[in-house]
Amino acid sequence: MIESLSGKFVGRSEGCVLIDLGYIVLRVMTDAESFADSLIGDVITVFTKLVITQEDITIYGFDSKEKRSLFEKLIKVSKLGPKTAVKILSSVSPETLANMIAAGDIEKLSTIPGIGKKTAERIVMELKDEFELTGIDNNELEVIEALVALGYSRTMAKSAVKQAKASFKDGRKYNISELLKEALKVISKNPV
């Protein structure tokens, strides 16, 4: 219905971003990471999904089409509502979530806040065929998540991990701490 919205970022409030469209300020529900780096006055584009329930009409929005697509898939899972879907997207990266679902990793899925074992089983059962493993191994995903937790953007973290991985010659295996150390070296050489 509404593909996307563009307007001035005017703040965050209770899991929402506030967007000034010039004639109206919209409150759009979003995950914790989308627009976290936005400053007041920045023009942002929000990829949206309108959700209508008996109680409410809500616009959910994300900083990428990929997140919106994941959100749309998650809300199709039986007994999984949009608020839970947003919690999931706030807890793990899209790549990590896709890998967990594609691999059928119920144990890891059930560690996400608000997701029990039965919900994790339903997610895997209903969505597994819609996902492929991303080609990023678990060590890389953990280092990306660690860099994001340290305050780096996901884009910067992915780029640093990719460059760090290339520094390991002849396909040598690396552990998480070695990869993290190399990624931090890459970031220190290329600060934003």
Sequence and secondary structure as in RCSB ss.txt:
>XXXX:A:sequence
MIESLSGKFVGRSEGCVLIDLGYIVLRVMTDAESFADSLIGDVITVFTKLVITQEDITIYGFDSKEKRSLFEKLI
KVSKLGPKTAVKILSSVSPETLANMIAAGDIEKLSTIPGIGKKTAERIVMELKDEFELTGIDNNELEVIEALVAL
GYSRTMAKSAVKQAKASFKDGRKYNISELLKEALKVISKNPV
>XXXX:A:secstr
   EEEEEEEEEETTEEEEE SS EEEEE  SSTTTT  TT EEEEEEEEEE SS EEEEEESSHHHHHHHHHHT
TSTT  HHHHHHHHHHS HHHHHHHHHHT HHHHTTSTT  HHHHHHHHHHHGGG    S  HHHHHHHHHHHHT
T  HHHHHHHHHHHHHTSGGG    HHHHHHHHHHHHHHS  
